[in-house]
Amino acid sequence: MEFAKYLIEPRLFAGLPPDWRWVFGREAPLVVEIGFGNGEFLAEEAANHPEFDYVGFELSLTCIEKAGRKFYAAGLGNVRMVRLDGRFGLRELFADESVREVIVNFPCPWPKARHAERRLVNEGFVRTLAAVLEPGGRFELTTDALFFAEEARDKLAATGCFEVQGPHEIQGGSRTRYERKWRSRGRPIYRLVAEKGAPAKIERIVEGRMPHVRLKTELDKVDIPKVVVGLKEVWPRGAFVIKEAFVAPGGDEVLLRAFATDEDFSQHFFISVSKDRKGWIVQLDSATVPFRTSAVKRAVFAVASTLEKNAQA
């Protein structure tokens, strides 16, 4: 469990963006790597530049464990990991003009046209970069897919916020296992560097306290699963659906499994409908701690409203 000391859970923070000075115990320039894989590059960078603090985003638990072991073996104190989609994390976990550099090594290029929306460097990501990078801050992309680098260049340039260099083919040593793999197969490697000039404004979606509703009516005669399972709502920037219900043996609590999406970020979580001495309350269950997004809040309020209406019927 050596990796655990490097893994942070921002869902548990009282407020976002977090105070990274508190996380690291000092004030230092921040560098972010999105998709750090087995942590080889991140560990080397953190060891070579102790004056910087590094935050890495990765979704694979296997990669997180491997990277954490590397950090522990090297005795690093200036690196942290977050198991989270890097696009969401970069936008929600960093204040404007707070990051010195963002690095991406060999992201999946999603070469098929029908998968284009899955590519990392889209309009929203570029605007996030322009917001969170310091004046003069850098974005660096390394890839074996020239079309991907050229598309990223065009999107960065279109904002008017960056001075872009490349993509250029690079020679020399290999910084990651993917770079060694592609070089061994004779593929050229390209790098693009963008330096921030003008800032951009972005809208963050995590805010406020965890939602809860104290019901004004009794639910003893309401078949809660029948009433709320399948409840859903869709709007231009999000959606939620209540997938299924689990009833406690005593009948005084029902857990609702929910799914919500805000733009391109999705979450699974549980909503608790329970009874205490003050009556019935609808709130997020502590077993899962989702980010406080609009879709999560709307799901809780919609469940409460639906139960109130059926109790009064």
C-alpha positions in Angstrom: 0.0 0.0 0.0 3.0 2.3 -0.5 1.1 4.2 -3.2 -1.7 5.3 -0.8 0.4 8.2 0.7 0.5 9.7 -2.8 -3.2 9.2 -3.7 -5.6 12.0 -2.8 -9.4 12.1 -3.0 -10.6 15.5 -3.9 -14.3 14.5 -3.5 -13.7 14.6 0.2 -12.4 18.2 0.2 -14.7 20.8 1.8 -14.1 23.1 -1.1 -12.7 23.1 -4.6 -10.3 24.0 -6.1 -8.2 22.7 -3.2 -5.4 24.6 -1.6 -2.4 22.8 -3.1 -0.1 24.5 -0.6 -1.9 22.6 2.1 -1.8 19.3 0.1 2.0 19.6 -0.4 2.8 21.4 2.8 4.6 24.2 0.9 4.3 26.7 -1.9 5.9 25.7 -5.2 5.1 25.9 -8.9 2.6 23.2 -10.0 3.1 20.9 -12.9 0.3 18.5 -14.1 0.6 15.3 -16.1 -2.5 13.9 -17.6 -2.5 10.1 -18.1 0.8 9.2 -16.4 0.6 5.5 -17.1 3.1 3.5 -15.0 4.5 6.8 -13.6 8.0 6.5 -15.2 8.1 10.0 -16.6 6.4 11.6 -13.6 8.8 9.9 -11.1 11.8 11.1 -13.1 10.5 14.6 -13.5 9.7 14.9 -9.8 13.1 13.6 -8.8 15.0 15.9 -11.2 13.0 19.0 -10.3 12.4 19.0 -6.5 11.6 22.7 -6.7 8.3 21.8 -8.5 5.2 20.1 -7.2 3.6 17.5 -9.5 0.0 16.3 -9.8 -0.8 13.3 -12.0 -4.1 12.2 -13.3 -4.8 8.5 -14.2 -7.9 6.3 -14.3 -6.2 2.8 -14.1 -5.8 1.5 -10.5 -3.0 -0.8 -11.8 -1.1 2.2 -13.1 -1.7 4.1 -9.9 -0.3 1.3 -7.8 2.8 0.9 -10.1 3.5 4.6 -10.1 3.0 4.9 -6.3 5.6 2.2 -5.8 8.1 4.1 -8.0 7.5 7.3 -6.0 7.9 5.5 -2.7 11.1 3.8 -3.8 12.5 7.1 -4.9 11.5 8.8 -1.6 9.6 11.5 -3.5 7.6 14.1 -1.5 6.7 16.5 -4.4 4.2 14.3 -6.3 0.5 13.4 -5.8 -1.9 11.2 -7.8 -5.6 11.7 -8.5 -7.8 8.9 -10.0 -9.9 11.1 -12.2 -10.5 12.1 -15.8 -7.7 14.6 -16.5 -9.9 17.0 -18.4 -12.4 17.3 -15.5 -9.6 17.4 -12.9 -7.7 20.2 -14.6 -10.8 22.3 -14.8 -12.2 21.7 -11.4 -9.1 21.2 -9.2 -7.0 24.2 -10.2 -7.7 27.9 -9.9 -7.1 30.3 -12.7 -3.5 31.0 -13.5 -2.2 28.5 -10.9 -0.4 25.9 -13.0 3.1 26.3 -14.5 2.9 23.4 -17.0 0.6 20.7 -18.3 2.2 17.6 -19.9 0.5 14.9 -22.0 2.5 11.9 -23.3 0.9 9.6 -25.9 -2.8 10.0 -25.2 -5.1 7.8 -27.2 -5.6 9.6 -30.6 -8.9 8.0 -31.3 -8.2 8.0 -35.0 -11.7 7.0 -36.3 -13.9 9.9 -37.3 -16.8 8.6 -35.2 -14.6 8.7 -32.1 -13.4 12.3 -32.6 -15.3 13.6 -29.6 -13.3 11.4 -27.3 -10.0 13.0 -28.2 -8.3 14.8 -25.3 -7.6 18.2 -27.0 -11.1 19.6 -27.7 -12.4 23.1 -27.5 -13.3 22.8 -23.8 -9.9 21.4 -22.8 -8.1 24.2 -24.7 -10.1 26.8 -22.9 -9.3 25.1 -19.6 -5.6 25.3 -20.4 -5.9 29.0 -21.2 -7.6 29.6 -17.9 -5.5 27.5 -15.4 -2.0 28.0 -16.9 0.1 30.9 -15.5 0.9 33.7 -17.9 3.6 32.2 -20.0 2.7 28.7 -18.8 3.3 25.8 -21.1 1.3 22.9 -22.6 3.4 20.1 -24.0 2.0 17.2 -26.1 4.1 14.2 -27.3 2.5 11.7 -29.7 3.2 9.3 -32.5 0.0 10.5 -34.3 0.8 13.5 -36.5 -2.8 14.1 -37.4 -3.6 14.3 -33.7 -0.8 16.8 -33.0 -1.8 18.9 -36.0 -5.5 19.0 -34.8 -4.4 20.0 -31.3 -2.2 22.8 -32.8 -5.2 24.1 -34.8 -7.5 24.1 -31.8 -4.9 25.8 -29.6 -4.2 28.5 -32.2 -7.9 29.1 -32.8 -8.4 30.5 -29.3 -5.9 33.3 -29.8 -4.6 32.5 -26.3 -1.4 30.6 -27.3 1.8 30.8 -29.2 2.2 27.3 -30.7 5.4 25.7 -31.8 5.2 22.5 -33.8 4.4 19.7 -34.0 8.0 18.8 -34.8 9.5 15.4 -35.1 11.9 14.8 -32.2 15.0 12.7 -31.9 17.0 11.4 -29.0 16.2 9.5 -25.9 12.8 8.0 -24.9 11.0 9.3 -21.8 8.2 6.7 -21.6 7.6 3.1 -22.4 5.3 4.1 -25.2 7.9 6.2 -26.8 10.4 3.3 -26.6 7.7 1.0 -28.1 6.9 3.2 -31.0 10.5 4.0 -31.7 11.4 0.3 -31.8 8.8 0.0 -34.5 10.3 2.8 -36.5 7.5 5.3 -35.9 8.4 9.0 -35.8 7.6 10.9 -32.6 6.2 14.4 -32.6 6.1 17.2 -30.0 4.0 20.3 -29.8 4.5 23.1 -27.3 2.1 25.9 -26.6 2.8 28.9 -24.5 0.0 30.9 -22.9 -0.4 34.5 -23.9 -4.0 35.6 -23.2 -6.3 34.1 -20.6 -9.7 32.6 -21.1 -12.7 32.3 -18.9 -14.3 29.0 -18.0 -17.3 27.8 -16.0 -16.6 25.3 -13.3 -19.4 22.9 -12.4 -18.5 21.7 -8.9 -19.8 24.0 -6.2 -21.7 24.3 -2.9 -22.5 21.8 -0.2 -23.8 18.2 -0.6 -27.6 18.4 -1.3 -30.3 17.1 1.1 -34.0 17.6 1.5 -36.0 17.1 4.6 -39.5 15.9 3.5 -42.6 17.5 5.0 -44.8 14.4 4.6 -44.8 10.8 5.6 -43.8 8.1 3.1 -45.1 5.0 5.0 -47.7 4.4 2.3 -45.5 5.2 -0.6 -43.9 2.4 -2.6 -40.6 4.2 -3.0 -38.9 1.9 -5.5 -41.9 1.9 -7.7 -42.2 5.7 -7.6 -38.6 6.7 -8.3 -36.9 3.9 -10.2 -36.6 5.1 -13.8 -37.0 8.7 -12.8 -34.8 10.7 -15.2 -34.2 14.2 -16.6 -32.3 15.4 -19.6 -31.2 19.0 -20.3 -28.7 20.5 -22.7 -25.7 20.2 -20.4 -26.5 17.1 -18.4 -28.8 14.3 -17.4 -29.5 11.8 -14.6 -31.4 8.6 -14.1 -32.4 6.5 -11.1 -31.4 3.0 -12.0 -32.5 0.7 -9.2 -33.5 0.6 -5.5 -32.4 -1.5 -2.5 -34.8 -1.6 0.5 -33.4 -2.2 4.0 -35.0 -5.1 5.9 -36.8 -2.8 8.3 -38.1 -0.6 5.5 -36.9 2.6 7.0 -34.2 3.2 4.4 -34.0 2.8 0.6 -30.8 3.2 -1.4 -31.2 4.4 -4.9 -28.4 3.8 -7.4 -28.1 6.8 -9.7 -26.2 7.8 -12.8 -25.5 11.4 -13.7 -23.6 13.2 -16.4 -22.5 16.8 -16.6 -21.3 17.6 -20.1 -18.6 15.0 -20.7 -18.2 13.9 -17.0 -20.2 11.0 -15.6 -20.7 9.7 -12.1 -22.4 6.7 -10.4 -23.6 7.3 -6.8 -26.3 6.4 -4.3 -29.1 8.5 -2.9 -30.5 7.5 0.5 -34.1 7.9 1.4 -34.3 7.3 5.2 -36.3 7.9 8.3 -35.1 9.3 11.6 -36.7 10.9 14.6 -37.4 14.1 12.6 -39.0 12.3 9.7 -37.9 11.4 6.2 -34.7 12.8 4.5 -33.4 12.5 1.0 -29.6 12.9 0.7 -26.4 11.5 -0.8 -25.4 8.2 0.8 -21.9 8.3 2.5 -20.9 5.0 0.7 -20.2 7.1 -2.4 -19.0 10.7 -2.5 -19.7 12.2 -5.9 -18.5 15.6 -6.9 -21.1 18.2 -6.2 -22.2 18.9 -9.8 -25.5 20.2 -11.1 -26.7 16.8 -12.2 -26.0 15.2 -8.8 -28.0 18.0 -7.1 -30.9 17.8 -9.5 -31.1 14.1 -9.0 -31.5 14.5 -5.2 -34.0 17.3 -5.5 -36.0 15.4 -8.2 -36.3 12.3 -6.0 -37.5 14.4 -3.0 -40.0 16.3 -5.2 -41.4 13.1 -6.7 -41.8 11.4 -3.3 -43.5 14.5 -1.8 -46.0 14.5 -4.7 -46.8 10.8 -4.4 -47.2 11.1 -0.6 -49.8 13.8 -1.0 -51.7 12.0 -3.7 
